[in-house]
Amino acid sequence: RLLESDSEYRSVVKPRTFHFSERSKYQALEYGGEQYKAVLEYTVKHGVPVHYQLYNPLTVPSTADLPAAVEAGAPLPELRVGCRVVNAAMLDVVLQRAGLSSAERPSFFQIAGSPDRLDDHFWTLHNFVADLVLGCKEGYLAGTSPMNDEALFTVFNRGAAQSPLPSRSASTLQARRGVSNLPILSDPLLARHRYVFYKFQP
């Protein structure tokens, strides 16, 4: 039994309404925090880009009741925001311009801009993978001898002590014959980038 009493269980599952707006903050993303700094230092030291994957509601602003109730035939709102990807170095530039204080949590607006006109660096997941990674506009190119690439060796073989992110699983895209500059990609999607996952909090 995970909960001590029936009353505790009822308090946990009691319906609550959450409101999300452009003022809502990414509570797990601490500007200037230890991990934030480690990510930036890692990209500079090894030249391997890190990307933040940010979870957002389908639209902003939005309202959600939790636990979710099943409503037969209830249509989902149109996807206007949803999951987004931001380059860590670009994110740092954006947050510096926003004038955040150390340890402050950035808001949706400070990272993405207005929900009606989202900034260009606030990429959809499919745009990031299909257009930017596969188009060799984002990511890390290992060159003609990836087995001798020091940056890739550090990513996959030197343990969590050498990286701000502990993930180690990876997959590779195989280029068709005649294509030599396809970036090597990794977990959790298709890229040998490192990702940090942060949930959008009300």
N, C-alpha and C positions, 0 to 999 in steps of 0.2 A: 504494500500500500504506500503510495507516494505522498498522499495528503493525510494530515493527522486526523481530520474530522470531516463529517458531512458538511458542516457549516463552512469550513475552509474551502471545500470543493465548490460549494454554491457561490462563494464570493469570487472564485477564480473564473467560473464560467458565466457569471452574471453579464448580460449584454451591456456593452459599452459602445459609445459612438466616438469615432476618431475623425478629426478634421485635418486635412492636409492643404496647405497653401504655399505660396511662394516664400512665406516667412518661416515655414517649417525647416528644422535643422537636421543635418546629418550628425546625430549625437555620437556616433562611434568615430567620427573623423575629427581629430584634434589638431588644429593648425599649430605647427611648431612643436608638436609633441614628439616623444622619443621615436615612435615608429615613423612618423611623418618625416623627421629628419633623416632617419636611417634609410628610408626609401630614396630620398634625393641623393644622399651620399653614395648609395649603391649604384645609381644610374651614372653618376659622374665618374666613379672609380672604375667601373667595369664596362661602361658604354652600352649596357643592356637596358632598354626602356622598361619601365613599370607602368601599368595602367590600372586605374581604379574602375571597378564596375559598380555602379551606383543603382540601387533598386528604388524605384519610384512608383507611385500609383499610375494607372493607365492615363489619367488626366490630372492636371493641377489647375485649379483647386478641385478637391474631391472629398467625399465623406464616406466612411465605411463603418458598418456595425459589426462588432466582433463579440462572440463567435459568429461566423457567417451563417445566415439562415438560408435554407434551400428554397428558392422561389422558382417554381416551374415556369419556363418560358421567359423569364426576366432577361432582357437583352443586356449585354455588357456595353459599357460606354466605348466610344471610339478610342483607339489607341493613339494618343498624342504625345505621351512622354514615355512611360515604361522604363525598362532597363536601359541604362546609358553607360558609355565608356568614356573616360577622360584620361589623357596622358598626364602622368604625375608631374612632369616638368611644367607643362602648360597650366595645370591646376595651380601650381605654386605661383606662377606669374599672375594668374587671375585673382588669387586670394591676396597677394601682395597689393594689387591695384585696389582691391576692396577695402584695404586698410584694417584687416583683422588683427586683433591682439593675440599674443601667445596663449595657447590653450583654448582659444575660442572655437566654437563649432560653427562651421559655415552654413548659411541657409541655402535653400534651393535657388533663390534669386541670385545670391552672390556667386554661385557656381555656374548656373545655367542661363541666367537672364530672365526675361519675362516669359511666362508660359505661352504667350501668344507669338513670341518671336525668340525661339531658343538660339543660343550662341552656337557658332559653327563648330566649336571644339567639343560640344556635348553630343557625342555620336550615338546613334542607335547601334545595337549590337550587330545587326546584319550589315549595316553600312561599314562598321569597323572591320569586320572579318572579310566581307566580299570585296569591298572597294579599297580599303586602306591597307590591310595586311596582305591580301593576295595581290593587290596592286603595287606592293613594295613601297608604299608611302609611309607606313608605320611598321615598326618591328626591328629586328636585328638580322642583318645579313651576315652569315657565317663565312662567306667566301668559298673558295674552291677546295679548301681542306678543313672542314669543320671539326675533324678529329684532333686537329692541332690548334684549335681556336681556344685561347686562354679564357676568354669571357664565357664561352659555353662550358668549358671545364669547371669553372667556378660555379656556374648555375647548377650543374647536375652532380658534381662530385665532391664538393668541399663542405657539405653539411650546412645546417641551419646557422651555425656560428658565423658563416661568411655572408649570410643573406638576411635581410629583414623579414623575409617570408619563407615559411618552412616547406612549402609544396615542392614535391620532387617528381610527380608523375608527368609524362610528356607523350606527345604523339608527333608524327612527322608527316608533312605533305611531300609527295613524290612528284617532281616536275616531269612533264612529258619530254621526250627527246628534243634536244635543241634549246631547251629553256634552262639557263644556268644560274639565274639570279633570284630564284624563288626563296623567300625568307623561311627559315626553319621556325616551326610553330610549336606551342605547348599548352598544357593544362591551364585553366579548366576548360578551355574551348579548343582552339586549334593553334595556339600560339606559344612560342617559347618566350613569351613575355611573362612577367610575373603579374598577378592580379591581386588586388585587395578588394574584398567584398564588404560593402557597408550598406546597411538597411536604412532606408529613408524613414526618419522618425517624426511623429507629429509634434 
